[in-house]
Amino acid sequence: MKDFIKRITGLKKLEEEKQALEEARDKAVAETVRAQEAEELAKLTPKERATKKGEAWVSVLDTKVNPDNIRNGFFELDWNELFVLKLKQEGYGFEGDPEEEIVDRWFRDIVRQMLSDEGLDVNRPAGYINVTPISKGKSEVS
């Protein structure tokens, strides 16, 4: 009976239109929020973006080779705390270990794996690896 009265008085149609407008408004607000979040993410560096998303991140920032001694050079790495946490979970470090040492252990494993993949002796002398902390989350490896 109530629906019948609403239909003949036009209230039913008004309620449906009101609901449709509210749904459209909610959808527009959600799209605006998504667009603002995407715009904010686009302004971030890859490291900041990965960190905000809760992702582990590491990158080689620079590679240098000594022109006088081709066997001597360095890689400058950058990473976020989530990357170090993942390395710890994978057995590369323990609480209290400096981040640079944890990342260095991982980097050495990567280099050994590349040598092994190429059929080269992973125990051959190759100089030394020097890790110099530059700032939080950055080290120079030479």
N, CA, C and O atoms as a GROMACS GRO file, in nm:
protein
  568
    1MET      N    1   0.082  -0.118   0.000
    1MET     CA    2   0.000   0.000   0.000
    1MET      C    3   0.088   0.126   0.000
    1MET      O    4   0.061   0.223  -0.071
    2LYS      N    5   0.194   0.120   0.082
    2LYS     CA    6   0.283   0.234   0.092
    2LYS      C    7   0.348   0.263  -0.043
    2LYS      O    8   0.357   0.379  -0.084
    3ASP      N    9   0.395   0.157  -0.113
    3ASP     CA   10   0.456   0.173  -0.244
    3ASP      C   11   0.356   0.229  -0.346
    3ASP      O   12   0.391   0.312  -0.430
    4PHE      N   13   0.235   0.184  -0.336
    4PHE     CA   14   0.131   0.231  -0.427
    4PHE      C   15   0.111   0.382  -0.413
    4PHE      O   16   0.102   0.454  -0.512
    5ILE      N   17   0.104   0.430  -0.290
    5ILE     CA   18   0.085   0.573  -0.264
    5ILE      C   19   0.206   0.652  -0.313
    5ILE      O   20   0.193   0.760  -0.371
    6LYS      N   21   0.324   0.597  -0.289
    6LYS     CA   22   0.446   0.664  -0.335
    6LYS      C   23   0.450   0.673  -0.487
    6LYS      O   24   0.496   0.772  -0.544
    7ARG      N   25   0.401   0.567  -0.554
    7ARG     CA   26   0.402   0.568  -0.701
    7ARG      C   27   0.304   0.669  -0.757
    7ARG      O   28   0.338   0.743  -0.849
    8ILE      N   29   0.186   0.673  -0.702
    8ILE     CA   30   0.085   0.764  -0.761
    8ILE      C   31   0.113   0.910  -0.726
    8ILE      O   32   0.071   1.001  -0.798
    9THR      N   33   0.182   0.934  -0.616
    9THR     CA   34   0.215   1.072  -0.580
    9THR      C   35   0.348   1.118  -0.641
    9THR      O   36   0.383   1.236  -0.634
   10GLY      N   37   0.421   1.024  -0.700
   10GLY     CA   38   0.550   1.059  -0.761
   10GLY      C   39   0.667   1.053  -0.664
   10GLY      O   40   0.780   1.080  -0.702
   11LEU      N   41   0.641   1.018  -0.538
   11LEU     CA   42   0.748   1.009  -0.439
   11LEU      C   43   0.845   0.896  -0.470
   11LEU      O   44   0.964   0.907  -0.444
   12LYS      N   45   0.793   0.787  -0.524
   12LYS     CA   46   0.878   0.672  -0.558
   12LYS      C   47   0.984   0.714  -0.659
   12LYS      O   48   1.102   0.682  -0.644
   13LYS      N   49   0.940   0.787  -0.763
   13LYS     CA   50   1.033   0.831  -0.866
   13LYS      C   51   1.136   0.928  -0.808
   13LYS      O   52   1.254   0.921  -0.842
   14LEU      N   53   1.093   1.018  -0.721
   14LEU     CA   54   1.185   1.112  -0.656
   14LEU      C   55   1.287   1.039  -0.569
   14LEU      O   56   1.405   1.074  -0.569
   15GLU      N   57   1.243   0.938  -0.496
   15GLU     CA   58   1.335   0.860  -0.413
   15GLU      C   59   1.438   0.787  -0.500
   15GLU      O   60   1.556   0.782  -0.466
   16GLU      N   61   1.393   0.731  -0.613
   16GLU     CA   62   1.483   0.661  -0.704
   16GLU      C   63   1.585   0.757  -0.764
   16GLU      O   64   1.703   0.725  -0.776
   17GLU      N   65   1.537   0.876  -0.803
   17GLU     CA   66   1.627   0.977  -0.858
   17GLU      C   67   1.729   1.023  -0.753
   17GLU      O   68   1.847   1.043  -0.782
   18LYS      N   69   1.680   1.040  -0.630
   18LYS     CA   70   1.769   1.081  -0.520
   18LYS      C   71   1.876   0.975  -0.497
   18LYS      O   72   1.994   1.008  -0.479
   19GLN      N   73   1.836   0.848  -0.497
   19GLN     CA   74   1.931   0.739  -0.478
   19GLN      C   75   2.032   0.735  -0.593
   19GLN      O   76   2.151   0.714  -0.569
   20ALA      N   77   1.986   0.753  -0.714
   20ALA     CA   78   2.075   0.753  -0.831
   20ALA      C   79   2.175   0.868  -0.822
   20ALA      O   80   2.293   0.851  -0.854
   21LEU      N   81   2.129   0.984  -0.778
   21LEU     CA   82   2.219   1.099  -0.762
   21LEU      C   83   2.323   1.072  -0.653
   21LEU      O   84   2.440   1.107  -0.669
   22GLU      N   85   2.279   1.012  -0.543
   22GLU     CA   86   2.374   0.979  -0.434
   22GLU      C   87   2.478   0.879  -0.481
   22GLU      O   88   2.596   0.893  -0.449
   23GLU      N   89   2.436   0.778  -0.557
   23GLU     CA   90   2.530   0.680  -0.610
   23GLU      C   91   2.628   0.744  -0.708
   23GLU      O   92   2.748   0.714  -0.706
   24ALA      N   93   2.577   0.834  -0.793
   24ALA     CA   94   2.664   0.903  -0.888
   24ALA      C   95   2.764   0.992  -0.815
   24ALA      O   96   2.881   0.999  -0.853
   25ARG      N   97   2.717   1.060  -0.709
   25ARG     CA   98   2.805   1.145  -0.629
   25ARG      C   99   2.913   1.061  -0.562
   25ARG      O  100   3.031   1.097  -0.564
   26ASP      N  101   2.874   0.948  -0.503
   26ASP     CA  102   2.971   0.860  -0.437
   26ASP      C  103   3.074   0.808  -0.537
   26ASP      O  104   3.193   0.799  -0.505
   27LYS      N  105   3.029   0.774  -0.657
   27LYS     CA  106   3.120   0.726  -0.760
   27LYS      C  107   3.217   0.837  -0.802
   27LYS      O  108   3.336   0.812  -0.820
   28ALA      N  109   3.166   0.958  -0.819
   28ALA     CA  110   3.250   1.072  -0.858
   28ALA      C  111   3.352   1.104  -0.750
   28ALA      O  112   3.468   1.134  -0.781
   29VAL      N  113   3.312   1.097  -0.624
   29VAL     CA  114   3.404   1.123  -0.514
   29VAL      C  115   3.513   1.017  -0.512
   29VAL      O  116   3.631   1.049  -0.495
   30ALA      N  117   3.476   0.891  -0.530
   30ALA     CA  118   3.574   0.782  -0.531
   30ALA      C  119   3.671   0.798  -0.648
   30ALA      O  120   3.791   0.777  -0.631
   31GLU      N  121   3.621   0.836  -0.765
   31GLU     CA  122   3.709   0.857  -0.881
   31GLU      C  123   3.803   0.975  -0.857
   31GLU      O  124   3.920   0.970  -0.897
   32THR      N  125   3.754   1.079  -0.794
   32THR     CA  126   3.837   1.196  -0.763
   32THR      C  127   3.948   1.158  -0.665
   32THR      O  128   4.063   1.199  -0.682
   33VAL      N  129   3.913   1.080  -0.564
   33VAL     CA  130   4.014   1.036  -0.467
   33VAL      C  131   4.119   0.950  -0.536
   33VAL      O  132   4.238   0.968  -0.512
   34ARG      N  133   4.077   0.857  -0.622
   34ARG     CA  134   4.172   0.774  -0.696
   34ARG      C  135   4.263   0.859  -0.785
   34ARG      O  136   4.383   0.834  -0.793
   35ALA      N  137   4.206   0.958  -0.851
   35ALA     CA  138   4.285   1.045  -0.939
   35ALA      C  139   4.386   1.126  -0.857
   35ALA      O  140   4.500   1.144  -0.900
   36GLN      N  141   4.345   1.175  -0.741
   36GLN     CA  142   4.437   1.251  -0.655
   36GLN      C  143   4.550   1.162  -0.604
   36GLN      O  144   4.665   1.204  -0.599
   37GLU      N  145   4.516   1.038  -0.566
   37GLU     CA  146   4.619   0.944  -0.519
   37GLU      C  147   4.716   0.912  -0.632
   37GLU      O  148   4.837   0.904  -0.608
   38ALA      N  149   4.666   0.892  -0.753
   38ALA     CA  150   4.752   0.863  -0.868
   38ALA      C  151   4.843   0.982  -0.898
   38ALA      O  152   4.960   0.964  -0.931
   39GLU      N  153   4.789   1.103  -0.886
   39GLU     CA  154   4.868   1.224  -0.910
   39GLU      C  155   4.979   1.236  -0.806
   39GLU      O  156   5.092   1.271  -0.838
   40GLU      N  157   4.946   1.209  -0.680
   40GLU     CA  158   5.046   1.214  -0.574
   40GLU      C  159   5.155   1.109  -0.596
   40GLU      O  160   5.274   1.138  -0.578
   41LEU      N  161   5.116   0.988  -0.635
   41LEU     CA  162   5.214   0.882  -0.662
   41LEU      C  163   5.306   0.920  -0.778
   41LEU      O  164   5.426   0.891  -0.775
   42ALA      N  165   5.250   0.986  -0.879
   42ALA     CA  166   5.330   1.024  -0.995
   42ALA      C  167   5.439   1.125  -0.959
   42ALA      O  168   5.541   1.132  -1.026
   43LYS      N  169   5.418   1.203  -0.854
   43LYS     CA  170   5.515   1.304  -0.812
   43LYS      C  171   5.630   1.243  -0.730
   43LYS      O  172   5.732   1.309  -0.710
   44LEU      N  173   5.613   1.120  -0.685
   44LEU     CA  174   5.713   1.057  -0.599
   44LEU      C  175   5.825   0.994  -0.682
   44LEU      O  176   5.807   0.963  -0.799
   45THR      N  177   5.940   0.977  -0.618
   45THR     CA  178   6.049   0.904  -0.681
   45THR      C  179   6.012   0.755  -0.681
   45THR      O  180   5.923   0.714  -0.606
   46PRO      N  181   6.078   0.675  -0.764
   46PRO     CA  182   6.048   0.531  -0.762
   46PRO      C  183   6.064   0.470  -0.622
   46PRO      O  184   5.985   0.385  -0.582
   47LYS      N  185   6.165   0.514  -0.548
   47LYS     CA  186   6.187   0.463  -0.412
   47LYS      C  187   6.070   0.502  -0.322
   47LYS      O  188   6.018   0.418  -0.248
   48GLU      N  189   6.028   0.628  -0.327
   48GLU     CA  190   5.917   0.674  -0.244
   48GLU      C  191   5.787   0.604  -0.282
   48GLU      O  192   5.707   0.568  -0.196
   49ARG      N  193   5.768   0.583  -0.413
   49ARG     CA  194   5.647   0.516  -0.461
   49ARG      C  195   5.642   0.372  -0.410
   49ARG      O  196   5.538   0.328  -0.361
   50ALA      N  197   5.753   0.300  -0.421
   50ALA     CA  198   5.757   0.161  -0.374
   50ALA      C  199   5.735   0.156  -0.224
   50ALA      O  200   5.662   0.070  -0.174
   51THR      N  201   5.798   0.246  -0.151
   51THR     CA  202   5.783   0.248  -0.006
   51THR      C  203   5.638   0.275   0.033
   51THR      O  204   5.584   0.210   0.122
   52LYS      N  205   5.576   0.372  -0.035
   52LYS     CA  206   5.436   0.404  -0.005
   52LYS      C  207   5.344   0.284  -0.032
   52LYS      O  208   5.245   0.263   0.038
   53LYS      N  209   5.378   0.206  -0.136
   53LYS     CA  210   5.299   0.088  -0.171
   53LYS      C  211   5.333  -0.032  -0.082
   53LYS      O  212   5.266  -0.136  -0.091
   54GLY      N  213   5.436  -0.019   0.002
   54GLY     CA  214   5.476  -0.130   0.087
   54GLY      C  215   5.559  -0.234   0.015
   54GLY      O  216   5.558  -0.351   0.051
   55GLU      N  217   5.632  -0.191  -0.090
   55GLU     CA  218   5.712  -0.283  -0.170
   55GLU      C  219   5.862  -0.265  -0.142
   55GLU      O  220   5.909  -0.154  -0.120
   56ALA      N  221   5.934  -0.376  -0.142
   56ALA     CA  222   6.079  -0.371  -0.132
   56ALA      C  223   6.134  -0.310  -0.260
   56ALA      O  224   6.083  -0.336  -0.368
   57TRP      N  225   6.241  -0.227  -0.247
   57TRP     CA  226   6.295  -0.158  -0.364
   57TRP      C  227   6.446  -0.144  -0.351
   57TRP      O  228   6.496  -0.111  -0.244
   58VAL      N  229   6.518  -0.170  -0.460
   58VAL     CA  230   6.662  -0.148  -0.467
   58VAL      C  231   6.693  -0.106  -0.610
   58VAL      O  232   6.626  -0.147  -0.704
   59SER      N  233   6.797  -0.021  -0.624
   59SER     CA  234   6.834   0.025  -0.757
   59SER      C  235   6.983   0.056  -0.761
   59SER      O  236   7.042   0.096  -0.661
   60VAL      N  237   7.042   0.038  -0.878
   60VAL     CA  238   7.180   0.081  -0.901
   60VAL      C  239   7.172   0.225  -0.950
   60VAL      O  240   7.116   0.252  -1.056
   61LEU      N  241   7.228   0.317  -0.870
   61LEU     CA  242   7.223   0.458  -0.906
   61LEU      C  243   7.335   0.498  -1.001
   61LEU      O  244   7.318   0.583  -1.088
   62ASP      N  245   7.451   0.435  -0.982
   62ASP     CA  246   7.566   0.474  -1.063
   62ASP      C  247   7.666   0.359  -1.068
   62ASP      O  248   7.673   0.277  -0.977
   63THR      N  249   7.741   0.355  -1.176
   63THR     CA  250   7.849   0.258  -1.193
   63THR      C  251   7.970   0.334  -1.244
   63THR      O  252   7.960   0.408  -1.341
   64LYS      N  253   8.083   0.316  -1.181
   64LYS     CA  254   8.207   0.382  -1.223
   64LYS      C  255   8.317   0.278  -1.235
   64LYS      O  256   8.323   0.183  -1.157
   65VAL      N  257   8.404   0.298  -1.333
   65VAL     CA  258   8.519   0.211  -1.352
   65VAL      C  259   8.643   0.300  -1.353
   65VAL      O  260   8.644   0.405  -1.416
   66ASN      N  261   8.747   0.257  -1.283
   66ASN     CA  262   8.873   0.329  -1.281
   66ASN      C  263   8.941   0.312  -1.417
   66ASN      O  264   8.974   0.199  -1.454
   67PRO      N  265   8.962   0.420  -1.492
   67PRO     CA  266   9.022   0.406  -1.625
   67PRO      C  267   9.166   0.355  -1.621
   67PRO      O  268   9.215   0.300  -1.720
   68ASP      N  269   9.234   0.373  -1.507
   68ASP     CA  270   9.372   0.326  -1.494
   68ASP      C  271   9.380   0.180  -1.452
   68ASP      O  272   9.483   0.115  -1.472
   69ASN      N  273   9.273   0.130  -1.392
   69ASN     CA  274   9.271  -0.009  -1.346
   69ASN      C  275   9.129  -0.063  -1.366
   69ASN      O  276   9.043  -0.045  -1.281
   70ILE      N  277   9.108  -0.127  -1.477
   70ILE     CA  278   8.974  -0.173  -1.515
   70ILE      C  279   8.912  -0.268  -1.412
   70ILE      O  280   8.790  -0.284  -1.407
   71ARG      N  281   8.996  -0.330  -1.329
   71ARG     CA  282   8.945  -0.421  -1.225
   71ARG      C  283   8.890  -0.346  -1.104
   71ARG      O  284   8.836  -0.407  -1.011
   72ASN      N  285   8.904  -0.216  -1.105
   72ASN     CA  286   8.862  -0.137  -0.989
   72ASN      C  287   8.749  -0.043  -1.030
   72ASN      O  288   8.761   0.032  -1.127
   73GLY      N  289   8.641  -0.049  -0.959
   73GLY     CA  290   8.526   0.036  -0.986
   73GLY      C  291   8.426   0.024  -0.873
   73GLY      O  292   8.452  -0.039  -0.771
   74PHE      N  293   8.311   0.085  -0.892
   74PHE     CA  294   8.210   0.074  -0.788
   74PHE      C  295   8.070   0.087  -0.844
   74PHE      O  296   8.048   0.140  -0.953
   75PHE      N  297   7.976   0.037  -0.766
   75PHE     CA  298   7.834   0.052  -0.791
   75PHE      C  299   7.778   0.133  -0.675
   75PHE      O  300   7.810   0.105  -0.559
   76GLU      N  301   7.696   0.230  -0.704
   76GLU     CA  302   7.626   0.303  -0.599
   76GLU      C  303   7.483   0.249  -0.595
   76GLU      O  304   7.409   0.260  -0.693
   77LEU      N  305   7.446   0.191  -0.482
   77LEU     CA  306   7.314   0.132  -0.466
   77LEU      C  307   7.228   0.218  -0.375
   77LEU      O  308   7.278   0.289  -0.288
   78ASP      N  309   7.099   0.212  -0.396
   78ASP     CA  310   7.002   0.277  -0.308
   78ASP      C  311   6.892   0.175  -0.282
   78ASP      O  312   6.861   0.093  -0.368
   79TRP      N  313   6.833   0.178  -0.164
   79TRP     CA  314   6.729   0.082  -0.127
   79TRP      C  315   6.639   0.145  -0.022
   79TRP      O  316   6.672   0.248   0.037
   80ASN      N  317   6.525   0.079   0.000
   80ASN     CA  318   6.438   0.123   0.108
   80ASN      C  319   6.444   0.021   0.223
   80ASN      O  320   6.500  -0.088   0.208
   81GLU      N  321   6.387   0.057   0.335
   81GLU     CA  322   6.390  -0.029   0.454
   81GLU      C  323   6.320  -0.163   0.429
   81GLU      O  324   6.358  -0.265   0.487
   82LEU      N  325   6.219  -0.162   0.344
   82LEU     CA  326   6.146  -0.285   0.314
   82LEU      C  327   6.234  -0.386   0.242
   82LEU      O  328   6.219  -0.506   0.260
   83PHE      N  329   6.327  -0.337   0.160
   83PHE     CA  330   6.422  -0.425   0.093
   83PHE      C  331   6.513  -0.492   0.196
   83PHE      O  332   6.538  -0.612   0.188
   84VAL      N  333   6.562  -0.413   0.291
   84VAL     CA  334   6.649  -0.468   0.395
   84VAL      C  335   6.572  -0.569   0.480
   84VAL      O  336   6.626  -0.674   0.515
   85LEU      N  337   6.448  -0.539   0.511
   85LEU     CA  338   6.364  -0.633   0.587
   85LEU      C  339   6.348  -0.764   0.510
   85LEU      O  340   6.356  -0.871   0.569
   86LYS      N  341   6.325  -0.755   0.380
   86LYS     CA  342   6.311  -0.876   0.298
   86LYS      C  343   6.442  -0.956   0.299
   86LYS      O  344   6.441  -1.078   0.308
   87LEU      N  345   6.556  -0.885   0.288
   87LEU     CA  346   6.685  -0.954   0.293
   87LEU      C  347   6.703  -1.025   0.426
   87LEU      O  348   6.752  -1.138   0.430
   88LYS      N  349   6.665  -0.960   0.535
   88LYS     CA  350   6.675  -1.024   0.667
   88LYS      C  351   6.588  -1.150   0.672
   88LYS      O  352   6.630  -1.253   0.725
   89GLN      N  353   6.468  -1.141   0.616
   89GLN     CA  354   6.378  -1.256   0.614
   89GLN      C  355   6.435  -1.371   0.531
   89GLN      O  356   6.405  -1.487   0.556
   90GLU      N  357   6.518  -1.337   0.433
   90GLU     CA  358   6.580  -1.438   0.346
   90GLU      C  359   6.715  -1.485   0.401
   90GLU      O  360   6.784  -1.564   0.336
   91GLY      N  361   6.752  -1.437   0.520
   91GLY     CA  362   6.873  -1.486   0.585
   91GLY      C  363   7.000  -1.407   0.559
   91GLY      O  364   7.109  -1.455   0.589
   92TYR      N  365   6.989  -1.288   0.504
   92TYR     CA  366   7.108  -1.208   0.475
   92TYR      C  367   7.155  -1.123   0.593
   92TYR      O  368   7.265  -1.069   0.589
   93GLY      N  369   7.074  -1.111   0.694
   93GLY     CA  370   7.115  -1.028   0.807
   93GLY      C  371   7.032  -1.056   0.930
   93GLY      O  372   6.933  -1.130   0.927
   94PHE      N  373   7.075  -0.995   1.038
   94PHE     CA  374   7.010  -1.012   1.167
   94PHE      C  375   6.986  -0.875   1.228
   94PHE      O  376   7.047  -0.776   1.185
   95GLU      N  377   6.900  -0.868   1.327
   95GLU     CA  378   6.877  -0.742   1.398
   95GLU      C  379   7.010  -0.688   1.447
   95GLU      O  380   7.091  -0.761   1.504
   96GLY      N  381   7.031  -0.559   1.427
   96GLY     CA  382   7.154  -0.497   1.472
   96GLY      C  383   7.261  -0.487   1.364
   96GLY      O  384   7.353  -0.407   1.377
   97ASP      N  385   7.250  -0.568   1.258
   97ASP     CA  386   7.346  -0.558   1.148
   97ASP      C  387   7.324  -0.426   1.074
   97ASP      O  388   7.210  -0.387   1.050
   98PRO      N  389   7.430  -0.358   1.037
   98PRO     CA  390   7.413  -0.237   0.956
   98PRO      C  391   7.351  -0.271   0.821
   98PRO      O  392   7.383  -0.374   0.762
   99GLU      N  393   7.263  -0.184   0.773
   99GLU     CA  394   7.197  -0.208   0.644
   99GLU      C  395   7.298  -0.233   0.533
   99GLU      O  396   7.278  -0.320   0.449
  100GLU      N  397   7.407  -0.157   0.534
  100GLU     CA  398   7.507  -0.168   0.428
  100GLU      C  399   7.566  -0.309   0.422
  100GLU      O  400   7.591  -0.362   0.314
  101GLU      N  401   7.589  -0.370   0.539
  101GLU     CA  402   7.645  -0.505   0.542
  101GLU      C  403   7.544  -0.607   0.489
  101GLU      O  404   7.581  -0.701   0.418
  102ILE      N  405   7.419  -0.588   0.523
  102ILE     CA  406   7.314  -0.680   0.478
  102ILE      C  407   7.302  -0.674   0.325
  102ILE      O  408   7.296  -0.776   0.258
  103VAL      N  409   7.297  -0.552   0.272
  103VAL     CA  410   7.287  -0.535   0.127
  103VAL      C  411   7.413  -0.586   0.060
  103VAL      O  412   7.406  -0.645  -0.048
  104ASP      N  413   7.530  -0.566   0.122
  104ASP     CA  414   7.656  -0.615   0.066
  104ASP      C  415   7.655  -0.768   0.055
  104ASP      O  416   7.701  -0.822  -0.045
  105ARG      N  417   7.604  -0.838   0.156
  105ARG     CA  418   7.596  -0.985   0.150
  105ARG      C  419   7.512  -1.028   0.030
  105ARG      O  420   7.547  -1.120  -0.043
  106TRP      N  421   7.399  -0.961   0.013
  106TRP     CA  422   7.311  -0.992  -0.099
  106TRP      C  423   7.382  -0.963  -0.231
  106TRP      O  424   7.378  -1.044  -0.324
  107PHE      N  425   7.448  -0.847  -0.241
  107PHE     CA  426   7.516  -0.808  -0.364
  107PHE      C  427   7.626  -0.907  -0.400
  107PHE      O  428   7.643  -0.942  -0.516
  108ARG      N  429   7.701  -0.952  -0.299
  108ARG     CA  430   7.806  -1.051  -0.324
  108ARG      C  431   7.746  -1.180  -0.379
  108ARG      O  432   7.802  -1.242  -0.470
  109ASP      N  433   7.632  -1.222  -0.323
  109ASP     CA  434   7.565  -1.342  -0.375
  109ASP      C  435   7.525  -1.324  -0.521
  109ASP      O  436   7.539  -1.416  -0.602
  110ILE      N  437   7.475  -1.206  -0.555
  110ILE     CA  438   7.435  -1.179  -0.694
  110ILE      C  439   7.556  -1.190  -0.785
  110ILE      O  440   7.549  -1.252  -0.892
  111VAL      N  441   7.668  -1.131  -0.744
  111VAL     CA  442   7.791  -1.136  -0.825
  111VAL      C  443   7.840  -1.280  -0.840
  111VAL      O  444   7.876  -1.322  -0.950
  112ARG      N  445   7.841  -1.356  -0.730
  112ARG     CA  446   7.883  -1.496  -0.737
  112ARG      C  447   7.793  -1.576  -0.832
  112ARG      O  448   7.842  -1.658  -0.910
  113GLN      N  449   7.664  -1.549  -0.826
  113GLN     CA  450   7.570  -1.620  -0.913
  113GLN      C  451   7.595  -1.586  -1.059
  113GLN      O  452   7.589  -1.674  -1.145
  114MET      N  453   7.625  -1.459  -1.089
  114MET     CA  454   7.655  -1.420  -1.227
  114MET      C  455   7.782  -1.489  -1.275
  114MET      O  456   7.787  -1.537  -1.388
  115LEU      N  457   7.885  -1.495  -1.190
  115LEU     CA  458   8.008  -1.564  -1.228
  115LEU      C  459   7.982  -1.712  -1.253
  115LEU      O  460   8.029  -1.769  -1.352
  116SER      N  461   7.906  -1.772  -1.165
  116SER     CA  462   7.873  -1.914  -1.178
  116SER      C  463   7.795  -1.940  -1.306
  116SER      O  464   7.822  -2.036  -1.377
  117ASP      N  465   7.698  -1.853  -1.336
  117ASP     CA  466   7.618  -1.868  -1.457
  117ASP      C  467   7.704  -1.862  -1.584
  117ASP      O  468   7.672  -1.923  -1.685
  118GLU      N  469   7.813  -1.786  -1.576
  118GLU     CA  470   7.903  -1.772  -1.690
  118GLU      C  471   8.011  -1.881  -1.691
  118GLU      O  472   8.097  -1.882  -1.779
  119GLY      N  473   8.007  -1.971  -1.593
  119GLY     CA  474   8.104  -2.080  -1.587
  119GLY      C  475   8.240  -2.036  -1.535
  119GLY      O  476   8.340  -2.104  -1.558
  120LEU      N  477   8.244  -1.924  -1.466
  120LEU     CA  478   8.370  -1.873  -1.412
  120LEU      C  479   8.388  -1.919  -1.268
  120LEU      O  480   8.291  -1.950  -1.199
  121ASP      N  481   8.511  -1.923  -1.224
  121ASP     CA  482   8.544  -1.965  -1.088
  121ASP      C  483   8.500  -1.856  -0.989
  121ASP      O  484   8.549  -1.743  -0.994
  122VAL      N  485   8.408  -1.892  -0.902
  122VAL     CA  486   8.358  -1.793  -0.806
  122VAL      C  487   8.457  -1.767  -0.693
  122VAL      O  488   8.439  -1.672  -0.616
  123ASN      N  489   8.561  -1.850  -0.682
  123ASN     CA  490   8.660  -1.831  -0.575
  123ASN      C  491   8.787  -1.764  -0.625
  123ASN      O  492   8.884  -1.752  -0.549
  124ARG      N  493   8.789  -1.722  -0.750
  124ARG     CA  494   8.909  -1.659  -0.804
  124ARG      C  495   8.931  -1.523  -0.738
  124ARG      O  496   8.835  -1.460  -0.694
  125PRO      N  497   9.056  -1.479  -0.730
  125PRO     CA  498   9.081  -1.349  -0.670
  125PRO      C  499   9.026  -1.238  -0.760
  125PRO      O  500   9.047  -1.239  -0.881
  126ALA      N  501   8.957  -1.145  -0.698
  126ALA     CA  502   8.899  -1.035  -0.776
  126ALA      C  503   8.912  -0.904  -0.700
  126ALA      O  504   8.828  -0.816  -0.713
  127GLY      N  505   9.017  -0.892  -0.621
  127GLY     CA  506   9.033  -0.769  -0.544
  127GLY      C  507   8.948  -0.774  -0.420
  127GLY      O  508   8.927  -0.880  -0.361
  128TYR      N  509   8.901  -0.662  -0.381
  128TYR     CA  510   8.822  -0.655  -0.259
  128TYR      C  511   8.699  -0.568  -0.283
  128TYR      O  512   8.692  -0.492  -0.380
  129ILE      N  513   8.604  -0.581  -0.194
  129ILE     CA  514   8.483  -0.498  -0.202
  129ILE      C  515   8.486  -0.405  -0.081
  129ILE      O  516   8.493  -0.450   0.033
  130ASN      N  517   8.480  -0.277  -0.109
  130ASN     CA  518   8.479  -0.176  -0.004
  130ASN      C  519   8.342  -0.111  -0.003
  130ASN      O  520   8.297  -0.059  -0.105
  131VAL      N  521   8.275  -0.113   0.111
  131VAL     CA  522   8.143  -0.053   0.124
  131VAL      C  523   8.157   0.074   0.206
  131VAL      O  524   8.200   0.069   0.322
  132THR      N  525   8.121   0.188   0.146
  132THR     CA  526   8.128   0.316   0.215
  132THR      C  527   7.988   0.373   0.226
  132THR      O  528   7.928   0.407   0.124
  133PRO      N  529   7.934   0.384   0.349
  133PRO     CA  530   7.801   0.445   0.362
  133PRO      C  531   7.805   0.591   0.319
  133PRO      O  532   7.893   0.666   0.360
  134ILE      N  533   7.711   0.630   0.235
  134ILE     CA  534   7.702   0.769   0.189
  134ILE      C  535   7.598   0.843   0.273
  134ILE      O  536   7.625   0.951   0.326
  135SER      N  537   7.482   0.784   0.284
  135SER     CA  538   7.374   0.839   0.366
  135SER      C  539   7.278   0.724   0.394
  135SER      O  540   7.295   0.614   0.341
  136LYS      N  541   7.179   0.748   0.476
  136LYS     CA  542   7.084   0.641   0.511
  136LYS      C  543   7.024   0.582   0.385
  136LYS      O  544   6.960   0.651   0.306
  137GLY      N  545   7.046   0.454   0.367
  137GLY     CA  546   6.991   0.384   0.251
  137GLY      C  547   7.076   0.393   0.127
  137GLY      O  548   7.035   0.345   0.021
  138LYS      N  549   7.196   0.452   0.136
  138LYS     CA  550   7.285   0.459   0.021
  138LYS      C  551   7.426   0.424   0.064
  138LYS      O  552   7.472   0.465   0.170
  139SER      N  553   7.494   0.347  -0.021
  139SER     CA  554   7.633   0.312   0.002
  139SER      C  555   7.706   0.309  -0.130
  139SER      O  556   7.647   0.283  -0.234
  140GLU      N  557   7.835   0.336  -0.123
  140GLU     CA  558   7.919   0.323  -0.240
  140GLU      C  559   7.994   0.192  -0.223
  140GLU      O  560   8.059   0.170  -0.121
  141VAL      N  561   7.986   0.105  -0.323
  141VAL     CA  562   8.055  -0.022  -0.318
  141VAL      C  563   8.165  -0.018  -0.423
  141VAL      O  564   8.138   0.000  -0.542
  142SER      N  565   8.291  -0.036  -0.378
  142SER     CA  566   8.402  -0.032  -0.475
  142SER      C  567   8.496  -0.148  -0.449
  142SER      O  568   8.596  -0.163  -0.520
   0.00000   0.00000   0.00000
